[in-house]
Amino acid sequence: MASIASGTSSPVPGTAAAPGIAQEIRLFWRRVFVAGFDPYRPELH
């Protein structure tokens, strides 16, 4: 029976920031849509 030994692999430099940026963009657009489609408008009350 063969055994497989795996070492730790380090992430590619420059890709570590990509998930954070994608999350930030997603959060921004979510806030835009929530603000744009929120039925409560204080100026109308």
C-alpha distance matrix in Angstrom:
0.0 3.8 6.6 10.0 13.1 16.3 19.7 22.9 24.6 28.4 30.5 32.6 36.1 38.8 36.7 36.9 40.5 40.1 39.1 42.0 44.4 43.3 43.8 47.2 48.3 47.2 49.1 52.2 52.4 51.9 54.9 56.9 56.4 57.1 60.3 61.4 61.0 62.0 65.1 66.7 69.2 71.3 73.9 74.7 75.3
3.8 0.0 3.8 6.6 9.8 13.0 16.4 19.6 21.2 25.0 27.2 29.1 32.6 35.4 33.5 33.7 37.4 37.1 36.3 39.2 41.5 40.6 41.2 44.5 45.7 44.8 46.7 49.7 50.0 49.7 52.6 54.6 54.3 55.1 58.1 59.3 59.1 60.2 63.3 64.9 67.2 69.3 71.9 72.8 73.5
6.6 3.8 0.0 3.8 6.5 9.8 13.2 16.4 18.3 22.0 24.4 26.6 30.0 32.8 31.0 30.9 34.6 34.6 33.7 36.4 38.9 38.1 38.6 41.8 43.2 42.4 44.1 47.1 47.7 47.3 50.0 52.2 52.0 52.7 55.7 56.9 56.8 57.8 61.0 62.4 64.7 66.7 69.3 70.3 70.9
10.0 6.6 3.8 0.0 3.8 6.4 9.9 13.1 14.7 18.4 20.7 22.9 26.2 29.1 27.3 27.3 31.0 31.0 30.2 33.0 35.4 34.7 35.3 38.4 39.8 39.2 41.0 43.8 44.4 44.2 46.9 49.0 49.0 49.7 52.6 53.9 53.9 55.0 58.3 59.7 61.9 63.8 66.3 67.4 68.2
13.1 9.8 6.5 3.8 0.0 3.7 6.7 10.0 12.2 15.9 18.6 21.0 24.1 27.1 25.6 25.3 29.1 29.5 28.9 31.3 33.9 33.6 34.1 37.0 38.6 38.2 39.8 42.6 43.5 43.4 45.9 48.1 48.3 49.0 51.7 53.2 53.4 54.3 57.7 58.9 61.0 62.7 65.2 66.5 67.2
16.3 13.0 9.8 6.4 3.7 0.0 3.7 6.7 8.6 12.2 14.9 17.3 20.4 23.4 21.9 21.6 25.4 25.8 25.2 27.7 30.2 30.0 30.5 33.4 35.0 34.8 36.4 39.1 40.1 40.1 42.5 44.6 45.0 45.7 48.4 49.8 50.2 51.1 54.5 55.7 57.7 59.4 61.9 63.3 64.0
19.7 16.4 13.2 9.9 6.7 3.7 0.0 3.7 6.3 9.6 12.8 15.3 18.0 21.2 20.1 19.6 23.4 24.3 24.0 26.1 28.7 28.9 29.5 32.0 33.9 33.9 35.3 37.9 39.2 39.4 41.5 43.7 44.4 45.0 47.5 49.1 49.7 50.5 54.1 55.1 56.9 58.4 60.8 62.4 63.2
22.9 19.6 16.4 13.1 10.0 6.7 3.7 0.0 3.7 6.5 9.7 12.7 15.1 18.2 17.1 16.2 19.9 21.0 20.7 22.6 25.3 25.7 26.1 28.6 30.6 30.7 32.0 34.5 36.0 36.1 38.2 40.4 41.2 41.8 44.2 45.9 46.6 47.3 50.9 51.8 53.5 55.0 57.4 59.1 59.8
24.6 21.2 18.3 14.7 12.2 8.6 6.3 3.7 0.0 3.8 6.5 9.2 12.0 15.0 13.9 13.5 17.4 18.2 18.3 20.4 22.7 23.1 24.0 26.4 28.1 28.5 30.0 32.3 33.7 34.1 36.2 38.2 39.1 40.0 42.2 43.7 44.6 45.6 49.2 50.2 51.8 53.4 55.6 57.3 58.2
28.4 25.0 22.0 18.4 15.9 12.2 9.6 6.5 3.8 0.0 3.8 6.5 8.6 11.8 11.2 10.5 14.3 15.6 16.1 17.9 20.0 20.9 21.9 23.9 25.7 26.5 27.9 30.0 31.6 32.2 34.1 36.0 37.2 38.1 40.1 41.7 42.8 43.7 47.5 48.3 49.7 51.1 53.3 55.1 56.1
30.5 27.2 24.4 20.7 18.6 14.9 12.8 9.7 6.5 3.8 0.0 3.8 6.2 8.7 7.5 7.2 11.0 11.9 12.6 14.7 16.5 17.3 18.6 20.6 22.2 23.0 24.6 26.6 28.0 28.9 30.8 32.6 33.7 34.8 36.8 38.2 39.4 40.5 44.3 45.2 46.5 48.1 50.1 51.9 53.0
32.6 29.1 26.6 22.9 21.0 17.3 15.3 12.7 9.2 6.5 3.8 0.0 3.8 6.3 6.0 7.4 10.6 11.2 13.0 15.0 16.1 17.0 19.0 20.6 21.8 23.1 25.0 26.4 27.8 29.1 31.0 32.4 33.7 35.2 36.9 38.1 39.5 40.9 44.6 45.6 46.7 48.4 50.1 52.0 53.4
36.1 32.6 30.0 26.2 24.1 20.4 18.0 15.1 12.0 8.6 6.2 3.8 0.0 3.8 5.6 6.6 8.9 10.5 12.9 14.1 14.9 16.6 18.5 19.5 20.8 22.7 24.2 25.3 27.1 28.6 30.1 31.4 33.2 34.6 36.0 37.3 39.0 40.3 44.1 44.9 45.7 47.1 48.7 50.9 52.2
38.8 35.4 32.8 29.1 27.1 23.4 21.2 18.2 15.0 11.8 8.7 6.3 3.8 0.0 3.8 5.6 6.4 7.6 10.7 11.7 11.7 13.7 15.9 16.6 17.6 19.7 21.4 22.1 23.8 25.7 27.1 28.1 30.0 31.6 32.8 34.0 35.9 37.2 41.0 41.9 42.5 44.0 45.5 47.6 49.1
36.7 33.5 31.0 27.3 25.6 21.9 20.1 17.1 13.9 11.2 7.5 6.0 5.6 3.8 0.0 3.8 5.5 5.3 7.8 9.7 10.2 11.3 13.5 14.9 15.9 17.4 19.3 20.6 22.0 23.5 25.3 26.5 27.9 29.5 31.1 32.2 33.8 35.2 39.0 40.0 40.9 42.6 44.3 46.2 47.6
36.9 33.7 30.9 27.3 25.3 21.6 19.6 16.2 13.5 10.5 7.2 7.4 6.6 5.6 3.8 0.0 3.8 5.6 6.8 7.8 9.6 11.1 12.3 13.7 15.5 16.9 18.2 19.8 21.6 22.7 24.2 25.9 27.5 28.6 30.2 31.8 33.3 34.3 38.1 38.8 39.8 41.3 43.2 45.2 46.4
40.5 37.4 34.6 31.0 29.1 25.4 23.4 19.9 17.4 14.3 11.0 10.6 8.9 6.4 5.5 3.8 0.0 3.8 5.8 5.4 6.3 8.8 10.1 10.7 12.5 14.4 15.5 16.6 18.7 20.1 21.3 22.8 24.7 25.9 27.2 28.8 30.5 31.6 35.4 36.0 36.8 38.2 39.9 42.1 43.3
40.1 37.1 34.6 31.0 29.5 25.8 24.3 21.0 18.2 15.6 11.9 11.2 10.5 7.6 5.3 5.6 3.8 0.0 3.8 5.4 5.1 6.1 8.5 9.8 10.6 12.2 14.1 15.3 16.7 18.3 20.0 21.2 22.7 24.3 25.8 27.0 28.6 30.0 33.7 34.7 35.6 37.4 39.0 40.9 42.4
39.1 36.3 33.7 30.2 28.9 25.2 24.0 20.7 18.3 16.1 12.6 13.0 12.9 10.7 7.8 6.8 5.8 3.8 0.0 3.8 5.4 5.0 6.0 8.5 9.9 10.4 12.1 14.1 15.5 16.3 18.3 20.0 21.1 22.3 24.2 25.6 26.8 28.0 31.7 32.7 34.0 35.7 37.7 39.4 40.6
42.0 39.2 36.4 33.0 31.3 27.7 26.1 22.6 20.4 17.9 14.7 15.0 14.1 11.7 9.7 7.8 5.4 5.4 3.8 0.0 3.8 5.5 5.1 6.1 8.7 9.8 10.5 12.2 14.4 15.2 16.5 18.4 20.1 20.9 22.5 24.3 25.8 26.6 30.4 31.0 32.0 33.5 35.5 37.4 38.5
44.4 41.5 38.9 35.4 33.9 30.2 28.7 25.3 22.7 20.0 16.5 16.1 14.9 11.7 10.2 9.6 6.3 5.1 5.4 3.8 0.0 3.8 5.4 5.0 6.2 8.5 9.8 10.5 12.5 14.1 15.4 16.6 18.5 19.9 21.1 22.5 24.4 25.6 29.4 30.1 30.8 32.5 34.1 36.1 37.5
43.3 40.6 38.1 34.7 33.6 30.0 28.9 25.7 23.1 20.9 17.3 17.0 16.6 13.7 11.3 11.1 8.8 6.1 5.0 5.5 3.8 0.0 3.8 5.4 5.2 6.1 8.6 9.9 10.8 12.2 14.3 15.5 16.7 18.3 20.1 21.1 22.5 24.0 27.7 28.9 29.9 31.9 33.6 35.2 36.8
43.8 41.2 38.6 35.3 34.1 30.5 29.5 26.1 24.0 21.9 18.6 19.0 18.5 15.9 13.5 12.3 10.1 8.5 6.0 5.1 5.4 3.8 0.0 3.8 5.5 5.1 6.1 8.6 10.1 10.4 12.3 14.3 15.4 16.3 18.3 19.9 21.1 22.0 25.8 26.7 28.0 29.8 31.8 33.4 34.6
47.2 44.5 41.8 38.4 37.0 33.4 32.0 28.6 26.4 23.9 20.6 20.6 19.5 16.6 14.9 13.7 10.7 9.8 8.5 6.1 5.0 5.4 3.8 0.0 3.8 5.4 5.1 6.2 8.8 9.9 10.7 12.4 14.4 15.3 16.6 18.3 20.1 20.9 24.8 25.3 26.2 27.7 29.5 31.5 32.8
48.3 45.7 43.2 39.8 38.6 35.0 33.9 30.6 28.1 25.7 22.2 21.8 20.8 17.6 15.9 15.5 12.5 10.6 9.9 8.7 6.2 5.2 5.5 3.8 0.0 3.8 5.4 5.0 6.3 8.6 10.0 10.6 12.5 14.3 15.4 16.5 18.4 19.8 23.6 24.6 25.3 27.2 28.7 30.4 32.1
47.2 44.8 42.4 39.2 38.2 34.8 33.9 30.7 28.5 26.5 23.0 23.1 22.7 19.7 17.4 16.9 14.4 12.2 10.4 9.8 8.5 6.1 5.1 5.4 3.8 0.0 3.8 5.4 5.3 6.1 8.7 10.0 10.7 12.2 14.3 15.3 16.5 17.9 21.6 22.9 24.1 26.3 28.1 29.5 31.0
49.1 46.7 44.1 41.0 39.8 36.4 35.3 32.0 30.0 27.9 24.6 25.0 24.2 21.4 19.3 18.2 15.5 14.1 12.1 10.5 9.8 8.6 6.1 5.1 5.4 3.8 0.0 3.8 5.6 5.0 6.2 8.7 10.0 10.5 12.2 14.1 15.4 16.1 19.9 20.7 21.9 23.7 25.7 27.3 28.5
52.2 49.7 47.1 43.8 42.6 39.1 37.9 34.5 32.3 30.0 26.6 26.4 25.3 22.1 20.6 19.8 16.6 15.3 14.1 12.2 10.5 9.9 8.6 6.2 5.0 5.4 3.8 0.0 3.8 5.4 5.2 6.3 8.8 10.0 10.7 12.3 14.4 15.4 19.2 19.8 20.4 22.2 23.8 25.6 27.2
52.4 50.0 47.7 44.4 43.5 40.1 39.2 36.0 33.7 31.6 28.0 27.8 27.1 23.8 22.0 21.6 18.7 16.7 15.5 14.4 12.5 10.8 10.1 8.8 6.3 5.3 5.6 3.8 0.0 3.8 5.4 4.9 6.2 8.5 9.8 10.3 12.1 13.9 17.5 18.9 19.6 22.0 23.4 24.8 26.6
51.9 49.7 47.3 44.2 43.4 40.1 39.4 36.1 34.1 32.2 28.9 29.1 28.6 25.7 23.5 22.7 20.1 18.3 16.3 15.2 14.1 12.2 10.4 9.9 8.6 6.1 5.0 5.4 3.8 0.0 3.8 5.4 5.3 6.1 8.6 9.8 10.6 11.8 15.5 16.9 18.2 20.6 22.5 23.6 25.1
54.9 52.6 50.0 46.9 45.9 42.5 41.5 38.2 36.2 34.1 30.8 31.0 30.1 27.1 25.3 24.2 21.3 20.0 18.3 16.5 15.4 14.3 12.3 10.7 10.0 8.7 6.2 5.2 5.4 3.8 0.0 3.8 5.5 5.1 6.0 8.4 10.0 10.4 14.2 14.8 15.7 17.6 19.6 21.1 22.5
56.9 54.6 52.2 49.0 48.1 44.6 43.7 40.4 38.2 36.0 32.6 32.4 31.4 28.1 26.5 25.9 22.8 21.2 20.0 18.4 16.6 15.5 14.3 12.4 10.6 10.0 8.7 6.3 4.9 5.4 3.8 0.0 3.8 5.5 5.2 6.0 8.6 10.0 13.6 14.6 14.9 17.2 18.5 19.9 21.9
56.4 54.3 52.0 49.0 48.3 45.0 44.4 41.2 39.1 37.2 33.7 33.7 33.2 30.0 27.9 27.5 24.7 22.7 21.1 20.1 18.5 16.7 15.4 14.4 12.5 10.7 10.0 8.8 6.2 5.3 5.5 3.8 0.0 3.8 5.4 5.0 5.9 8.1 11.6 13.4 14.4 17.3 18.8 19.5 21.4
57.1 55.1 52.7 49.7 49.0 45.7 45.0 41.8 40.0 38.1 34.8 35.2 34.6 31.6 29.5 28.6 25.9 24.3 22.3 20.9 19.9 18.3 16.3 15.3 14.3 12.2 10.5 10.0 8.5 6.1 5.1 5.5 3.8 0.0 3.8 5.5 5.5 5.7 9.5 10.8 12.4 15.0 17.1 17.8 19.2
60.3 58.1 55.7 52.6 51.7 48.4 47.5 44.2 42.2 40.1 36.8 36.9 36.0 32.8 31.1 30.2 27.2 25.8 24.2 22.5 21.1 20.1 18.3 16.6 15.4 14.3 12.2 10.7 9.8 8.6 6.0 5.2 5.4 3.8 0.0 3.8 5.7 5.4 8.9 9.4 9.9 12.3 14.0 15.2 16.8
61.4 59.3 56.9 53.9 53.2 49.8 49.1 45.9 43.7 41.7 38.2 38.1 37.3 34.0 32.2 31.8 28.8 27.0 25.6 24.3 22.5 21.1 19.9 18.3 16.5 15.3 14.1 12.3 10.3 9.8 8.4 6.0 5.0 5.5 3.8 0.0 3.8 5.8 8.5 10.1 10.2 13.3 14.2 14.9 17.2
61.0 59.1 56.8 53.9 53.4 50.2 49.7 46.6 44.6 42.8 39.4 39.5 39.0 35.9 33.8 33.3 30.5 28.6 26.8 25.8 24.4 22.5 21.1 20.1 18.4 16.5 15.4 14.4 12.1 10.6 10.0 8.6 5.9 5.5 5.7 3.8 0.0 3.8 6.1 8.8 10.1 13.6 14.9 14.8 16.7
62.0 60.2 57.8 55.0 54.3 51.1 50.5 47.3 45.6 43.7 40.5 40.9 40.3 37.2 35.2 34.3 31.6 30.0 28.0 26.6 25.6 24.0 22.0 20.9 19.8 17.9 16.1 15.4 13.9 11.8 10.4 10.0 8.1 5.7 5.4 5.8 3.8 0.0 3.8 5.5 7.6 10.8 12.9 12.8 14.1
65.1 63.3 61.0 58.3 57.7 54.5 54.1 50.9 49.2 47.5 44.3 44.6 44.1 41.0 39.0 38.1 35.4 33.7 31.7 30.4 29.4 27.7 25.8 24.8 23.6 21.6 19.9 19.2 17.5 15.5 14.2 13.6 11.6 9.5 8.9 8.5 6.1 3.8 0.0 3.8 6.3 9.7 11.6 10.5 11.7
66.7 64.9 62.4 59.7 58.9 55.7 55.1 51.8 50.2 48.3 45.2 45.6 44.9 41.9 40.0 38.8 36.0 34.7 32.7 31.0 30.1 28.9 26.7 25.3 24.6 22.9 20.7 19.8 18.9 16.9 14.8 14.6 13.4 10.8 9.4 10.1 8.8 5.5 3.8 0.0 3.8 6.4 9.0 8.4 8.8
69.2 67.2 64.7 61.9 61.0 57.7 56.9 53.5 51.8 49.7 46.5 46.7 45.7 42.5 40.9 39.8 36.8 35.6 34.0 32.0 30.8 29.9 28.0 26.2 25.3 24.1 21.9 20.4 19.6 18.2 15.7 14.9 14.4 12.4 9.9 10.2 10.1 7.6 6.3 3.8 0.0 3.8 5.5 5.6 7.1
71.3 69.3 66.7 63.8 62.7 59.4 58.4 55.0 53.4 51.1 48.1 48.4 47.1 44.0 42.6 41.3 38.2 37.4 35.7 33.5 32.5 31.9 29.8 27.7 27.2 26.3 23.7 22.2 22.0 20.6 17.6 17.2 17.3 15.0 12.3 13.3 13.6 10.8 9.7 6.4 3.8 0.0 3.8 5.4 5.3
73.9 71.9 69.3 66.3 65.2 61.9 60.8 57.4 55.6 53.3 50.1 50.1 48.7 45.5 44.3 43.2 39.9 39.0 37.7 35.5 34.1 33.6 31.8 29.5 28.7 28.1 25.7 23.8 23.4 22.5 19.6 18.5 18.8 17.1 14.0 14.2 14.9 12.9 11.6 9.0 5.5 3.8 0.0 3.8 5.6
74.7 72.8 70.3 67.4 66.5 63.3 62.4 59.1 57.3 55.1 51.9 52.0 50.9 47.6 46.2 45.2 42.1 40.9 39.4 37.4 36.1 35.2 33.4 31.5 30.4 29.5 27.3 25.6 24.8 23.6 21.1 19.9 19.5 17.8 15.2 14.9 14.8 12.8 10.5 8.4 5.6 5.4 3.8 0.0 3.8
75.3 73.5 70.9 68.2 67.2 64.0 63.2 59.8 58.2 56.1 53.0 53.4 52.2 49.1 47.6 46.4 43.3 42.4 40.6 38.5 37.5 36.8 34.6 32.8 32.1 31.0 28.5 27.2 26.6 25.1 22.5 21.9 21.4 19.2 16.8 17.2 16.7 14.1 11.7 8.8 7.1 5.3 5.6 3.8 0.0
